[in-house]
Structure formats: structure tokens, C-alpha cells
Amino acid sequence: MHFLNSIKDLLVSYGPLGVLLLAFLDSAGIPVSAGMDALIILVAVQSPGRAWLVALLAILGSVAGNIVLFSASRKGRSWARREETAVAPGQPGRFERWFRDYGLITIFVPAVVPVIPLPLKVFVISAGVMRARLAAVLGVILIARILRYGGEAYLGIKLGQDSMAWLKAQVWVLTGIACAFCGVVFLVARWNRRRRLQYR
């Protein structure tokens, strides 16, 4: 852990480029205890002129890291495809069908809400194993990260040192809003799926 923290400190010392690499490593599955949220807010507080650049680089690094994690998970599944096809050709399992229809919703919440004990990596790996579409997964992560890191940069500029305290105080409100949004998307997706089945 001391070694990982040393890497984190080294990357942070590189400035915006270090934030890009740190976000990439963190999203790719390497446990670098960096606190991306706190880092973005800290930069926004200390250097408001660089806040949006740092947020953008954190978004790009996170998306790139998730591409690596997703692709590795998807490839790890490929070894079992021959046996799976032999047992039930063309018939995905129940959980796989559910994840294809609604799994992206479970990715959105941990990707968008800071200070929440839901590991995004678990859901990205699940998406890779379940062979979800890369474009759809990245679209969800991109939107969530823009809202999260862009919002934190804005908070850091507007609230200064009180930003992290405000986020921690509002975490369950933010989680509730994200879950409510996902609930609406889930209901709409389910309604569309039932309608498609009726017209087959």
C-alpha cells in the first residue's frame, strides 16, 4: 500500500497529466488510493483556472481505463464460449438476459455518485463478462463521469474548502436522485421490451 501511495503522489506531482494517468489506472482496476473526487476539488479550490482541464483529463482517463477493464473482462470470458454454446446454443442465461436489458442502469449509479460504497469496477467487469456492447457501456460511463467530475470542479470553484463536506452531507440525496433516474429508465426500458414482445 505504501508503494501504491508513492505512485499516487508521484503522479499527482505531474499535475494535469498525472491526473489523467491516475484516473486511467484507477478505472483500469489498479487499486491506487488517490481519491479522484478530492483531487479534482482540491485543484478547483487552489487553481480555479485549471479546474475544467483537470476534470476533462479525469473523464478521459476514467473512460480509457474502463475500456481496458471491460475489454480484459470480455476476453476472459471468451475461453468458456465453446462450452457454453455446446450446452445451450443461442440461449443466454437468465442473469445474462437481465444484464443485457437493464445492466447499464447498475453502472450509472456508482459511476455518477461520489462517496458511495458501490465499486464501479465490479459492474464494468460484469458488463464485459456478459458481453454487453462496449459503446453502450462507455456512453453510460462518459455521461456519469461528465456529471460527476464536472460537478465537482464546479463545486470546488463555487464552494471552495467546503465542497467535500457538502458532498458527504448530500451523498444519500445524490444517490436517491441517481436511483430515481435509473428507476425511471428501468421502467421505460421494461415497458418498451414488453411492447416489442407483444408485436412479435
TABELBEL-V45192 format. One record per backbone hydrogen bond with DSSP energy under -0.5 kcal/mol. CO is the residue of the C=O (numbers start at 0). NH is the residue of the N-H. If there is no record, write none. Layout:
{{CO:NH} {CO:NH}}
This chain:
{{0:4} {1:5} {2:6} {3:7} {4:8} {5:9} {6:10} {7:11} {8:12} {9:13} {10:13} {11:14} {13:16} {14:17} {14:18} {15:19} {16:20} {17:21} {18:22} {19:23} {20:24} {21:25} {22:26} {23:27} {24:29} {25:28} {28:30} {29:31} {30:32} {31:33} {34:38} {35:39} {36:40} {37:41} {38:42} {39:43} {40:44} {41:45} {42:46} {46:49} {46:50} {47:50} {49:53} {50:54} {51:55} {52:56} {53:57} {54:58} {55:59} {56:60} {57:61} {58:62} {59:63} {60:64} {61:65} {62:66} {63:67} {64:68} {65:69} {66:70} {67:71} {68:72} {69:73} {70:74} {71:75} {72:76} {73:77} {74:77} {74:78} {76:79} {77:80} {79:83} {80:84} {81:85} {82:86} {83:87} {87:90} {89:91} {92:96} {93:97} {94:98} {95:99} {96:100} {97:101} {97:102} {98:102} {101:104} {101:105} {102:105} {102:106} {103:107} {104:108} {105:109} {106:110} {107:111} {108:112} {111:113} {115:117} {117:119} {118:121} {118:122} {119:123} {120:124} {121:125} {122:126} {123:127} {124:128} {125:129} {126:131} {127:130} {132:136} {133:137} {134:138} {135:139} {136:140} {137:141} {138:142} {139:143} {140:144} {141:145} {142:146} {143:147} {144:148} {144:149} {145:149} {146:150} {147:151} {148:152} {149:153} {150:154} {151:155} {152:156} {153:157} {154:158} {154:159} {155:159} {158:161} {159:162} {161:165} {162:166} {163:167} {164:168} {165:169} {166:170} {167:170} {169:173} {170:174} {171:175} {172:176} {173:177} {174:178} {175:179} {176:180} {177:181} {178:182} {179:183} {180:184} {181:185} {182:186} {183:187} {184:188} {185:189} {186:190} {187:191} {188:192} {189:193} {190:194} {191:195} {192:196} {193:197} {194:198} {196:199}}
